[in-house]
Each structure stands twice: as structure tokens, then as C-alpha cells.
Amino acid sequence: MQTDASGLAPEAPIGIFDSGLGGLTVAEAVRRRMPSEALIYLGDTARIPYGTRSPQTVLSYARSCARLLAGHGIKLLVVACNTVSAVALDMLAVELDVPVLGVIGPGARAGVARSRSKRVGVIATAGTVYSGAYERQIQGFDSRVESLVRSAPLLVPLVEEGWLEGEVPRLAVRRYLEPLVSRGIDTLVLGCTHYPLLRAVIEAELALLSAEPVAVVDSAEATAVELEAELGARQMAAPAGRAGSLRLLVTDRPRHFADVAARFLGEQVAELDVEQVDL
């Protein structure tokens, strides 16, 4: 059986963690793109939200989540939380014996690649905006690109409550997009893993607000693309044709997680399929 430098086989699982449910959009994007992979998803629902915590607290939380998943023999870790990607990614990359991939770098890279006008908008949570991580990443990929980043705090609770269409989400989305469109963006990065569930509303409002097309970049999809390339480069992709799997772990409220997870995964999730763990 072939192994990588760490001794792990391609059949080993991929670990994915987030503070709660949002990272399931990353898990679903990975499942669509790489259906042979085994995934272990950890939602730290006992300590959500991360976005309002201090950097030191986020580092501590990230370390405990990563260690739990590493204990399951993962071959690669995906940090599906923008806050952790902004604050703790470098630390995890140093401390773990497996490759680590965040969601900010792939989203920023895809946004830069799509933009023609060199004006890229980003909507994200307050914690991610405050970190300045998207601006740094975008500037690192192309210093000529202007990044316009805006906090969109109402969108996460709307998604978790299932308000994915209608007047309420439409008005909230319009409020956040108007200042960005007025500055001439031609690309919008969805800088929170909850936001892809509102993509239809976001694209409809962009079409109404802008005379020119505005491309929408889903950081979850961008992360799945880079993950596939990383596994290929390391010869760590699972054998084609193998049945993939998704194991769900949470630190609190498994019933609630199962109920809401259906919106993110596009299928029903039984409470018995969600395991509660301690960190």
C-alpha cells in the first residue's frame, strides 16, 4: 500500500473542522469534487462563535480541534473556519504532521483570478474582517488588486434559521452589497462558509445593483479545488471508484446540528449519525 512521507495511506481520512455548521459547505464541496474520499467533520458547537473571541482563545480552540482530528489518523486537515484560517493557520501548519489548508487563501486566490477590473469585494463575519486576512492574501497574490471588505453579520443567523429566500434575506443582502457595488467591484468573494446557502439571493441582488456582471466566488468550492490539487501533488488521493464517507462529530447539541445540517448537505441527517465528543 502506497504511503506519503508521513506514513499515511491515500485511504486515510481528511479532517475538516469549524466552530459550528458553516464548514459543512466545505465538506459538501469536497464530497462533490472527490466522492472517493473519507471525511471526518468536527463542529465545535459547544464554543461557537469563534469570531467574537480573542486571538489567544481562537488559537487554543483551534489546537484542541486539530489534535482531536489528528488522533483519527487524518492525512490532511482543512480548516473550514475563516476566523481560524485568519488567526491560527500558521501555528497548525507547524504543529501538525500533516498538510493544513485554510479557506481564506483559496477564496482570495480565486477572487483575484476572476477579477478583470482589479476590484474584488469580500463579505465576511466581523472577526474575519477585523483580522485583515483577506486584504493581506489578495495583496499577496496581486498587489494591483484593490480589496473592498465588508462585514455582513446578519447573514449567518439567517442561514441557521433557514431564511434562505424571501424579503428578509433579500433586504439584508442588498444592504451589504450596495456599498461594494457602488465602488465598482466585478468579483465578490463569499468570505464565510455559511454564505453559499444564500448564493441565489446574492447573485440576484448583484444583477439588480450592477450594470456589469459581478462574478461570485464560493470559498468552499475554491478550497475543494485546491485540496484536490494538493492531494494529487502528494499522491495522496483516495483510489477512484471507492465509496467515500462523511463522519460527523460535534462538541454539543447533536440533535440541533443534525436538524440544521440537512440545509448544508442537501440531505437528511439522523441524530444517530452525529457523534458528540469532548475536547
C-alpha positions as CSV (number, residue, x, y, z in Angstrom):
1,M,0.0,0.0,0.0
2,Q,1.4,3.4,-1.0
3,T,2.0,6.0,1.7
4,D,3.1,9.6,1.8
5,A,6.1,10.9,3.7
6,S,4.2,10.9,7.0
7,G,3.4,7.2,6.6
8,L,-0.3,7.7,6.0
9,A,-2.1,5.9,3.1
10,P,-4.2,7.6,0.5
11,E,-7.2,5.8,2.1
12,A,-6.7,7.7,5.3
13,P,-9.5,10.3,6.0
14,I,-9.4,14.1,5.5
15,G,-10.2,16.1,8.7
16,I,-12.3,19.2,8.4
17,F,-13.3,21.4,11.4
18,D,-15.2,24.6,12.0
19,S,-16.7,26.3,15.0
20,G,-20.1,25.0,14.0
21,L,-22.1,24.3,10.9
22,G,-20.7,26.6,8.2
23,G,-17.8,24.3,7.3
24,L,-20.3,21.7,6.1
25,T,-20.4,23.7,2.9
26,V,-16.7,22.9,2.5
27,A,-17.4,19.2,3.3
28,E,-20.1,19.1,0.7
29,A,-17.9,20.8,-1.9
30,V,-15.2,18.2,-1.2
31,R,-17.7,15.4,-1.5
32,R,-19.0,16.6,-4.9
33,R,-15.4,17.0,-6.2
34,M,-13.8,14.0,-4.6
35,P,-16.5,11.4,-4.0
36,S,-14.0,8.7,-3.1
37,E,-12.6,10.5,0.0
38,A,-13.4,9.6,3.6
39,L,-14.1,12.8,5.6
40,I,-14.3,13.4,9.3
41,Y,-16.0,16.7,10.2
42,L,-15.8,18.3,13.6
43,G,-18.2,21.2,14.6
44,D,-17.1,22.8,17.9
45,T,-20.7,23.7,18.7
46,A,-20.1,24.0,22.5
47,R,-17.8,27.0,21.9
48,I,-19.4,28.8,19.0
49,P,-18.9,31.5,17.9
50,Y,-15.2,31.9,17.3
51,G,-15.5,35.3,15.6
52,T,-16.1,37.2,18.9
53,R,-13.2,35.5,20.7
54,S,-9.7,36.9,21.3
55,P,-6.9,35.6,19.1
56,Q,-5.4,33.7,22.0
57,T,-8.7,31.9,22.7
58,V,-9.1,31.1,19.0
59,L,-5.6,29.6,18.9
60,S,-6.4,27.4,21.9
61,Y,-9.7,26.2,20.4
62,A,-8.1,25.5,17.1
63,R,-5.3,23.5,18.7
64,S,-7.7,21.3,20.5
65,C,-9.9,20.7,17.4
66,A,-6.9,19.8,15.3
67,R,-5.4,17.4,17.9
68,L,-8.7,15.5,18.1
69,L,-8.9,15.1,14.4
70,A,-5.2,14.2,14.2
71,G,-5.9,11.4,16.6
72,H,-8.1,9.8,14.0
73,G,-5.2,9.4,11.6
74,I,-6.1,12.1,9.1
75,K,-3.9,12.6,6.1
76,L,-4.7,16.3,5.7
77,L,-6.5,19.0,7.8
78,V,-8.9,21.5,6.3
79,V,-9.6,24.5,8.5
80,A,-13.1,25.4,7.3
81,C,-13.4,28.4,9.6
82,N,-12.5,31.8,8.3
83,T,-11.6,33.0,11.8
84,V,-9.2,30.2,12.5
85,S,-7.8,30.5,9.0
86,A,-7.0,34.1,9.7
87,V,-5.5,33.6,13.2
88,A,-4.2,30.1,13.6
89,L,-3.3,28.5,10.3
90,D,0.4,29.1,10.5
91,M,0.5,27.6,14.0
92,L,-1.4,24.5,13.0
93,A,0.9,24.0,10.0
94,V,3.9,24.0,12.3
95,E,2.5,21.8,15.0
96,L,0.8,19.1,12.9
97,D,2.5,16.3,11.0
98,V,0.0,16.6,8.1
99,P,-0.6,19.3,5.5
100,V,-3.0,22.1,6.6
101,L,-5.3,24.0,4.2
102,G,-7.5,27.0,5.1
103,V,-10.3,28.7,3.3
104,I,-9.1,32.3,3.0
105,G,-6.2,31.6,0.7
106,P,-8.2,29.6,-1.9
107,G,-11.0,32.1,-1.8
108,A,-8.7,35.1,-2.2
109,R,-6.7,33.4,-5.0
110,A,-9.9,32.6,-6.9
111,G,-11.2,36.1,-6.5
112,V,-8.0,37.7,-7.9
113,A,-8.1,35.2,-10.8
114,R,-11.7,36.1,-11.7
115,S,-11.4,39.9,-11.5
116,R,-11.0,42.0,-14.6
117,S,-11.3,45.4,-13.0
118,K,-8.8,44.6,-10.2
119,R,-11.6,45.4,-7.6
120,V,-12.6,42.4,-5.5
121,G,-15.3,42.7,-2.9
122,V,-15.4,40.4,0.1
123,I,-18.3,39.8,2.6
124,A,-17.4,38.1,5.8
125,T,-18.0,38.0,9.6
126,A,-16.8,40.8,11.8
127,G,-14.0,38.8,13.2
128,T,-12.6,37.9,9.8
129,V,-12.9,41.5,8.5
130,Y,-11.1,42.8,11.6
131,S,-8.3,40.3,11.1
132,G,-7.4,41.9,7.7
133,A,-6.6,38.4,6.4
134,Y,-8.4,38.8,3.0
135,E,-6.7,42.1,2.3
136,R,-3.3,40.5,3.0
137,Q,-3.9,37.4,0.9
138,I,-5.3,39.4,-2.0
139,Q,-2.4,41.8,-2.0
140,G,0.0,38.9,-1.8
141,F,-1.5,37.3,-4.9
142,D,-1.6,40.6,-6.9
143,S,-0.6,44.0,-5.4
144,R,-2.6,45.8,-8.1
145,V,-5.9,44.4,-6.9
146,E,-8.0,46.6,-4.6
147,S,-9.8,44.6,-1.9
148,L,-13.1,46.0,-0.5
149,V,-14.1,44.0,2.5
150,R,-17.4,44.4,4.4
151,S,-18.9,42.7,7.4
152,A,-22.2,41.0,6.9
153,P,-23.2,39.9,10.4
154,L,-26.9,39.2,9.8
155,L,-26.3,36.5,7.2
156,V,-25.1,33.7,9.5
157,P,-28.2,33.7,11.7
158,L,-30.5,33.9,8.6
159,V,-28.8,30.8,7.2
160,E,-29.0,28.9,10.5
161,E,-32.7,29.8,10.9
162,G,-33.4,28.6,7.3
163,W,-34.3,32.1,5.9
164,L,-32.7,31.4,2.5
165,E,-35.3,33.2,0.4
166,G,-37.8,36.0,0.6
167,E,-37.8,39.7,1.5
168,V,-35.8,39.5,4.8
169,P,-32.7,37.9,3.3
170,R,-33.0,40.0,0.2
171,L,-33.0,43.3,2.1
172,A,-30.2,42.2,4.3
173,V,-28.0,41.1,1.3
174,R,-28.8,44.3,-0.5
175,R,-27.7,46.4,2.4
176,Y,-24.3,44.7,2.5
177,L,-23.8,44.7,-1.3
178,E,-24.7,48.2,-2.2
179,P,-21.5,49.9,-0.9
180,L,-19.4,47.3,-2.6
181,V,-21.2,47.6,-6.0
182,S,-21.0,51.4,-5.8
183,R,-17.2,51.0,-5.6
184,G,-17.1,49.1,-8.9
185,I,-16.3,45.5,-7.8
186,D,-16.6,42.9,-10.6
187,T,-16.0,40.0,-8.3
188,L,-17.4,39.1,-4.9
189,V,-15.8,36.5,-2.6
190,L,-18.1,34.8,-0.1
191,G,-15.8,35.0,2.9
192,C,-17.9,32.9,5.3
193,T,-18.8,29.3,4.8
194,H,-22.5,30.0,5.7
195,Y,-22.9,32.4,2.8
196,P,-23.0,29.9,-0.1
197,L,-26.5,28.9,1.1
198,L,-27.6,32.5,0.2
199,R,-25.8,32.4,-3.2
200,A,-29.0,32.6,-5.2
201,V,-30.2,35.7,-3.3
202,I,-26.7,37.3,-3.5
203,E,-26.5,36.7,-7.3
204,A,-30.0,38.1,-7.9
205,E,-29.2,41.3,-5.9
206,L,-25.9,41.8,-7.7
207,A,-27.7,41.6,-11.0
208,L,-30.1,44.3,-9.9
209,L,-27.5,46.5,-8.4
210,S,-24.8,46.4,-11.0
211,A,-24.9,47.3,-14.7
212,E,-22.0,44.9,-15.3
213,P,-21.7,41.2,-14.4
214,V,-20.3,40.5,-10.9
215,A,-18.7,37.1,-10.5
216,V,-19.4,35.3,-7.2
217,V,-16.6,33.2,-5.7
218,D,-17.5,30.5,-3.2
219,S,-14.6,30.0,-0.9
220,A,-15.8,26.4,-0.1
221,E,-15.6,25.4,-3.8
222,A,-12.3,27.2,-4.2
223,T,-11.0,25.2,-1.2
224,A,-12.1,21.9,-2.7
225,V,-10.3,22.7,-5.9
226,E,-7.0,23.5,-4.1
227,L,-7.5,20.4,-1.9
228,E,-7.8,18.2,-4.9
229,A,-4.6,19.7,-6.4
230,E,-2.8,19.2,-3.1
231,L,-3.7,15.6,-2.8
232,G,-2.8,15.0,-6.4
233,A,0.6,16.6,-6.0
234,R,1.3,14.5,-2.9
235,Q,-0.1,11.3,-4.5
236,M,-2.5,11.1,-1.5
237,A,-5.8,11.0,-3.3
238,A,-8.1,8.1,-2.5
239,P,-8.4,5.4,-5.2
240,A,-11.0,6.3,-7.8
241,G,-14.3,4.4,-7.6
242,R,-14.1,3.8,-3.8
243,A,-17.2,4.8,-1.8
244,G,-16.5,7.9,0.2
245,S,-17.9,8.7,3.6
246,L,-18.7,11.5,6.0
247,R,-18.4,11.1,9.7
248,L,-19.9,14.0,11.8
249,L,-18.6,15.0,15.2
250,V,-19.8,17.8,17.5
251,T,-19.0,19.1,20.9
252,D,-22.6,19.9,21.9
253,R,-26.3,19.7,20.7
254,P,-26.1,16.8,18.3
255,R,-29.8,16.9,17.6
256,H,-29.8,20.6,16.6
257,F,-26.7,20.0,14.5
258,A,-28.5,17.1,12.7
259,D,-31.6,19.2,12.0
260,V,-29.7,22.2,10.5
261,A,-27.0,20.1,8.7
262,A,-29.6,19.0,6.2
263,R,-29.6,22.5,4.7
264,F,-25.9,22.4,4.2
265,L,-25.5,18.9,2.9
266,G,-28.7,18.7,0.8
267,E,-29.8,15.5,2.5
268,Q,-31.4,14.4,5.8
269,V,-29.1,13.8,8.7
270,A,-30.3,11.5,11.5
271,E,-29.4,12.4,15.1
272,L,-27.8,9.0,15.5
273,D,-25.4,9.9,12.7
274,V,-23.9,12.8,14.7
275,E,-21.4,11.8,17.5
276,Q,-20.8,14.1,20.5
277,V,-17.2,14.3,21.6
278,D,-15.3,16.1,24.3
279,L,-12.3,18.3,23.7
